């Protein structure tokens, strides 16, 4: 998330088939309405797609940062599934669904993490830097150094 504005097509593709795919499970969730022609990713340049996804994700994380009661907006994401691993430990995993919007893919990662580590997301654990928009999530942790410099 923090390095995404500078990504090019190859870096986005590498993320989708690399670390994103490793962190998700292929599945399905209830279908959403079909996209209009104006929403088609082909109608936009890659930078616009990344910028829009980043804006959507940051808006959700900023709402949690400002009011921890907004965590429901994040944890209710439909692309997160409860599961039990081979050792019998319960957890949550994001679901990789075909034709899923980039913002939904990224939010599903944060949603699964928030369900797994709710204390880190509650009561001031989420920080979005007002200068560089860097996201840090750690209950009791320190916000980005930009904010500490008085930004």
C-alpha positions in Angstrom: 0.0 0.0 0.0 2.7 2.5 1.0 4.7 2.0 -2.2 1.8 1.6 -4.6 1.7 5.1 -6.2 5.0 4.5 -8.0 4.0 1.1 -9.4 4.0 0.4 -13.1 2.1 -2.4 -14.9 4.8 -5.0 -14.3 5.0 -4.2 -10.6 1.2 -4.4 -10.2 1.1 -7.7 -12.1 3.9 -9.1 -10.0 2.1 -8.2 -6.8 -1.2 -9.8 -8.1 0.5 -13.1 -9.0 3.0 -13.0 -6.2 2.5 -11.8 -2.6 -1.2 -11.0 -3.1 -2.0 -14.5 -4.5 0.1 -16.1 -1.7 -2.0 -14.2 0.9 -5.4 -15.1 -0.5 -7.7 -18.0 -1.2 -9.4 -18.4 -4.6 -13.2 -18.4 -4.1 -16.3 -16.5 -4.7 -18.7 -14.2 -3.0 -22.1 -12.8 -4.0 -21.9 -11.1 -7.4 -22.0 -7.4 -7.6 -23.9 -5.5 -10.3 -22.1 -5.5 -13.7 -19.8 -2.5 -14.3 -20.8 0.2 -16.6 -18.6 0.9 -19.6 -17.2 4.0 -17.9 -16.0 1.9 -15.0 -14.0 -0.5 -17.1 -10.4 -0.8 -16.2 -9.6 -0.7 -19.9 -11.1 2.8 -20.1 -8.6 4.1 -17.6 -4.8 4.3 -17.5 -3.1 2.1 -14.9 -2.1 5.1 -12.8 -5.7 6.1 -12.5 -6.7 2.6 -11.4 -4.0 2.6 -8.7 -4.8 6.1 -7.5 -8.5 5.4 -7.2 -7.9 2.1 -5.4 -5.5 3.9 -3.0 -8.0 6.7 -2.4 -10.8 4.2 -1.6 -8.5 2.1 0.8 -7.1 5.2 2.5 -10.7 6.6 3.0 -11.6 3.4 4.9 -8.4 3.3 6.9 -8.7 7.1 7.7 -12.2 6.6 9.0 -10.9 3.8 11.4 -8.0 6.1 12.4 -10.4 8.9 13.3 -13.0 6.7 15.0 -12.3 3.1 16.0 -16.1 2.4 15.9 -15.7 2.6 12.1 -13.9 -0.8 12.2 -17.1 -2.4 11.2 -16.9 -0.8 7.8 -13.5 -2.5 7.3 -14.2 -5.9 8.9 -17.5 -6.4 7.2 -15.9 -6.7 3.8 -17.5 -9.5 1.8 -14.2 -10.9 0.4 -13.0 -12.3 3.7 -13.7 -15.8 4.8 -13.4 -17.5 8.2 -11.3 -20.7 8.0 -9.6 -23.3 10.2 -6.1 -24.2 9.3 -4.7 -27.8 9.3 -3.6 -27.3 13.0 -7.2 -26.4 14.0 -6.5 -22.7 14.5 -9.3 -20.4 13.4 -8.5 -17.4 11.3 -9.6 -15.2 8.4 -8.4 -15.1 4.9 -9.0 -12.7 2.0 -10.6 -14.3 -1.0 -9.2 -13.8 -4.5 -12.2 -13.4 -6.9 -11.9 -13.1 -10.6 -12.6 -9.5 -11.9 -12.4 -8.1 -8.4 -11.6 -4.4 -8.2 -8.1 -3.5 -7.0 -9.5 -1.5 -4.1 -11.5 -4.5 -3.0 -8.4 -6.7 -3.2 -6.4 -4.4 -1.0 -9.3 -3.8 1.5 -9.8 -7.5 1.8 -6.2 -7.9 3.0 -6.7 -5.2 5.7 -10.1 -6.7 6.6 -8.7 -10.1 7.2 -5.8 -8.6 9.2 -8.2 -6.5 11.3 -10.3 -9.6 12.1 -7.1 -11.4 13.1 -5.6 -8.5 15.1 -8.6 -6.4 16.3 -6.6 -4.8 19.2 -4.1 -3.3 16.7 -6.9 -1.7 14.8 -8.8 -0.3 17.8 -8.2 2.8 19.9 -5.6 4.7 17.9 -3.8 1.7 16.4 -4.4 2.9 12.8 -2.4 5.9 11.6 -2.5 7.5 8.2 0.1 10.2 7.8 -1.3 13.6 6.7 1.8 14.4 4.8 2.8 11.2 2.9 -0.3 9.1 3.4 1.8 6.2 4.8 -0.3 3.7 6.7 0.9 2.2 10.0 -1.1 -0.3 12.1 0.1 -1.1 15.5 -1.7 -0.5 18.8 0.4 1.7 20.9 2.8 2.2 18.0 4.1 5.5 16.6 2.7 7.2 13.6 4.8 8.0 10.6 7.9 10.2 11.2 6.4 12.8 8.9 3.7 13.5 11.5 6.3 13.5 14.3 8.3 16.3 12.5 5.3 18.5 12.9 3.6 17.9 9.5 
